[in-house]
Amino acid sequence: MSPATVAAFFDVDNTIIRGASSFHLARALHAEGYVRSRDIARFGVDQARYLVWGENCDRLGDIRSRALGLVAGWSVDDVATLGERVYDDVLSARVFPGTRRLLDAHRDAGHQVWLVTAAPVEIADLVARRLGATGALATVAERADGVYTGRLHGEVMHGAQKARAARELAEREGIDLEASYAYGDSLNDVALLASVGHPCAVNPEPRLRRLARSSGWAVEEFRSTSRRATHTGVRTASWAGGAWVATVAVRRVTRALAARAH
């Protein structure tokens, strides 16, 4: 009987990549004319609400519905090509070296390495391929005849769904979850972390840091070692998104006023 396979499961945003990977794709989509400024602004408001009130299933459902509506009719190939450019220009420089070392060590040890993220599968597959991971479990937007339909295929890879996806993969691949590892930065990753024998909180938000300590889980910090960065780093991507939204809005108003003046 062959030995069971060991796997390492990695969240992406703020675990592998500093900030929100989807935000940088959205910026590129906006620049290419796929996304309107007002759509980006609405998502900026959603990010601010998340910072103040935390996760809410109903709110997440509304955000998901709007996002799916936005992508309806887009070319899958065009978005994939744009994603490659975003990785080369932005995301590659935002990979945490410490997390990269962990990922490489698992791969060198012969472990399977899977990214598990709520981000779109196009981003997850791209990051997995560039980092030499085995594959990715992510949110999948339905497609037909090479374009997105505006509907979801399956469930959002979020919260408990991450753990369910890992268990289903383990059954298919013969993975021993008790011998396996998982890495995540937020409470959204708790179900996944709890499903393996070797959980590790990476760059954890304060609530996860407290839970990890009380549960005896490993903790790794790959951000700045300053206390201020430790407490604010998780929020940086969302506030950066809000700042960018504000900049876009100001520029639009400035152009409108200038046009009226002439």
Rosetta blueprint (number, residue, H / E / L):
1 M L
2 S L
3 P L
4 A L
5 T E
6 V L
7 A E
8 A E
9 F E
10 F E
11 D L
12 V L
13 D E
14 N L
15 T L
16 I L
17 I E
18 R L
19 G L
20 A L
21 S H
22 S H
23 F H
24 H H
25 L H
26 A H
27 R H
28 A H
29 L H
30 H H
31 A H
32 E L
33 G L
34 Y L
35 V L
36 R L
37 S H
38 R H
39 D H
40 I H
41 A H
42 R H
43 F H
44 G H
45 V H
46 D H
47 Q H
48 A H
49 R H
50 Y H
51 L H
52 V H
53 W H
54 G L
55 E L
56 N L
57 C H
58 D H
59 R H
60 L H
61 G H
62 D H
63 I H
64 R H
65 S H
66 R H
67 A H
68 L H
69 G H
70 L H
71 V H
72 A L
73 G L
74 W L
75 S E
76 V H
77 D H
78 D H
79 V H
80 A H
81 T H
82 L H
83 G H
84 E H
85 R H
86 V H
87 Y H
88 D H
89 D H
90 V L
91 L H
92 S H
93 A H
94 R H
95 V E
96 F L
97 P H
98 G H
99 T H
100 R H
101 R H
102 L H
103 L H
104 D H
105 A H
106 H H
107 R H
108 D H
109 A L
110 G L
111 H L
112 Q E
113 V E
114 W E
115 L E
116 V E
117 T E
118 A E
119 A E
120 P E
121 V H
122 E H
123 I H
124 A H
125 D H
126 L H
127 V H
128 A H
129 R H
130 R H
131 L H
132 G L
133 A L
134 T L
135 G E
136 A E
137 L E
138 A E
139 T E
140 V E
141 A E
142 E E
143 R E
144 A E
145 D L
146 G L
147 V E
148 Y E
149 T E
150 G E
151 R E
152 L E
153 H E
154 G L
155 E L
156 V L
157 M L
158 H L
159 G L
160 A H
161 Q H
162 K H
163 A H
164 R H
165 A H
166 A H
167 R H
168 E H
169 L H
170 A H
171 E H
172 R H
173 E H
174 G L
175 I E
176 D L
177 L H
178 E H
179 A H
180 S L
181 Y E
182 A E
183 Y E
184 G E
185 D L
186 S L
187 L H
188 N H
189 D H
190 V H
191 A H
192 L H
193 L H
194 A H
195 S L
196 V L
197 G L
198 H E
199 P E
200 C E
201 A E
202 V E
203 N L
204 P L
205 E L
206 P H
207 R H
208 L H
209 R H
210 R H
211 L H
212 A H
213 R H
214 S H
215 S H
216 G L
217 W L
218 A E
219 V E
220 E E
221 E L
222 F L
223 R L
224 S L
225 T L
226 S L
227 R H
228 R H
229 A H
230 T H
231 H H
232 T H
233 G H
234 V H
235 R H
236 T H
237 A H
238 S H
239 W H
240 A H
241 G H
242 G H
243 A H
244 W H
245 V H
246 A H
247 T H
248 V H
249 A H
250 V H
251 R H
252 R H
253 V H
254 T H
255 R H
256 A H
257 L H
258 A H
259 A H
260 R H
261 A H
262 H L
